[in-house]
Amino acid sequence: MKKLSKVLAVILVLAVAAALCVALTACKDKEEVELTVGLICLHDNNSTYDKNFIAAMGEVEAATKVKVIYKYNIPEENACYEAAVDLVDQGCDIIFADSFGHEPYMMEAAKKYPNVQFCHATGTNAHTAGIANFHNAFASIYEGRYLAGIAAGLKLNEMIAAGKFTAAEAKMGYVGAYTYAEVMSGYTSFYLGAKSVCPTVTMDVTFTGSWYNEDLERQGAQTLIARGCKLISQHADSMGAPTACEKAGVPNVSYNGSTKADCPNTFIVSSRINWAPYYTYVINAVREAKKNGTAPKIEKDWTGTIATGSVVLTEVNATAAAAGTQEAINNAKAAIENGTLKIFDTSKFTVKGQPLTTYKADVDTDKDRTPDTEVVINGIFEESKFRSAPYFDVEIDGITLLDRNYGN
Amino acid sequence: MTKHETHKKEPLMHISKRMDMKKWQAWLIRLGAFAIALIVCGIVSSILKPGSFGKFYAYLFKGVFGTPRRIWLLLQNIAMLLCVALAVTPAFKMKFWNIGAEGQVLMGALMCALCMFYMGGKAANGVIVLVCFIASMAMGAIWAVIPALFKAQWNTNETLFTLMMNYVAMNLVRFCVNKWSTNGSGVLGILHYGWMPSIGKYTYLLNIIIVAVLTVLLWVYLRFSKHGYELTVVGESTNTARYIGINIKKVIIRTMILSGVICGIAGFLLVSGTSHTVNANLADGRGFTAILVSWLAHFNPAAMALTSSLVVFLDQGSTFAGDSFRLGGSFSDIITGIFFFFIIASEFFINYKVKFRAISKKKEKALAEAVAVATVEVTEEEVR
């Protein structure tokens, strides 16, 4: 025992000494970069949603030569405020946060540190909150969903032509997170895209009640497949639905990035928001302002589009996609860009059998969710025009909500 | 007979209970384990991120003590974990395996948020805070007393019962959040009423003081009160307890109410004193980590302050290291996992002796001789 304790004592002393030496030498920071940027993530690379933010930040870091500090696994509570102010302490000039629930804590931090820019993706409050250094951003991802929907419709057509099922049986399935405008806008545009090439298509939607729950997303996809859905897409952040599709051999249109590596036989295409243009826009604005010694000019509420390169589609997977998919997507994309194709054209869908002629959306966030802005203009539901975060929450014909369930 | 003995195969090693360990020796082993864990973590870190061996230690400390704010955050998180650990301690000391602290904290938090949500703007802030505080304690107690009643009345398995109650609590929180959050996003956001006051500009100081006071109170309760004695006896042996006339049912129910009340306070502090919102993950696994904290401290509230500090230090430091190395959120889990592997293992070596074949033969001889001498001495003494 005595021997053992001596050995332990020696080891202990050595360890502490080593730790101290190393700690002292490693404390010096050598990077001297003009700007420091922080990114607060709800999860980390394991979530396709966060991975999309992180990967874009990686590109921007290399291109704009900023120093980036990441904060992973930050929940939507006080920890987000702590993460934000800690990034301020670390010298960040700009702080991005990626999850909806981070917003109120980012706003608190923004009020406290007016010289740091706080940019929050998917939020809804910046345009009314009156905090000069707090900004929201989103992208018109419904355009990307629509294009992905075209790929889905063509795949259905191909399967109908091959005699796998009749045109009347062409039904898609969609795994959503919540019955929230962002999700509803996404699945509706996806459906409209598919319908534009496969007019008989219908769709079932199920909700998991969570933004990230691999088990529930997998089960959701399995339920939809069992109910006769021939093709699946999803708006939730895990690999649950894509892997369930690969296992069942059902084609899948993905989100947030390519899932081809894990699903080589069923992955068709994926739409995603490319955050790099927004990052670059903010970084340039802050750089410019620093040079001139003025306050940076950043839009309160920035909407990325196909034109800004914020809405992108991944490569089409030739193994799973129907022939001619890429051409059809390119044509539609060109039409969206030159303004001849409007996604939420009210002549293309009905609500309870009637065309939608007027709709007031809750654009300015308030507690009671009061509809405040007319968004149907000249027969077009103008999504993302009055606010970057989606507000299309209409239930259109042809789409069946299997549950309105937020959780299980 | 001798022939038989030589052929007997002795196992390579065997384990025996250790009774002679001195306190300082035990601490030396613990510190040794800590040092080894520190080195192993550095090695693991440099495997995951080549060249990070030294930086790992730097970041580990920088992430915790780097700025005054980080130190406050450390103290705040220690207070929160310690509060839950205090809550589970009386129950565990009674050998009532309450793994439902997570749910009890959540129910306290939910009740607090409920009061903030419905009373917001309709009453003075002080009134709301007071109602929140009482309601949280009551709800925590209710959530804890249900399995206790079943255990006392029908001897149901409290481990399964309390575990399942966690999931009920989580989904109740989800249900309420979805009811209250108006846009369907499943996120409640900050509630602007019923915030616990802060002392000066120190946001977390009041939380920390409350938990410190609780720690002392619980220490006194366990150590000096009749209740504390009774629950210890029930934990040691129910037969003894029955024999000396302790009402076991009453003790179980009373202790679990206490457990639940403290969990409720933890929930209150998390909502009214910290996040001002509620979600299903608000307890963040503290209900389970608290068991480790309490157990490692041998159910001593003062020692729990130390063990919870260790847990929070490791978590905060390794999270900072993981962020800095861009290794993602799992890095801190790996590091804390390694640490506790070593620290729990050290408890094993404190309580047990491992003897190997070759060494033990010699030592056994020596031991046998020593025992013989000792017996002779003892008998001589008795004779005198």
Interface residues (C-beta under 8 A of the other chain):
Chain A: M1 S5 L8 A9 I11 L12 L14 A15 V16 A18 A19 V22 A23 T25 A26 C27 H43 D44 N45 N46 I69 Y70 K71 Y72 N73 P75 E76 E77 N78 A79 E82 V85 D86 D89 F100 G101 E103 P104 Y105 E108 T124 A177 Y178 T179 Y180 A181 E182 G209 S210 W211 D362 T365 K367 D368 R369 D393 Y406 G407 N408
Chain B: Q25 L28 I29 L31 G32 F34 A35 I36 L38 I39 F53 G54 K55 Y57 A58 Y59 F61 K62 T67 R69 R70 L73 N171 R174 F175 N178 T182 N183 G184 S185 G186 V187 G189 I190 T274 S275 H276 T277 N279 N281 L282 D284 T319 G322 D323 S324 R326 G328 G329 S330
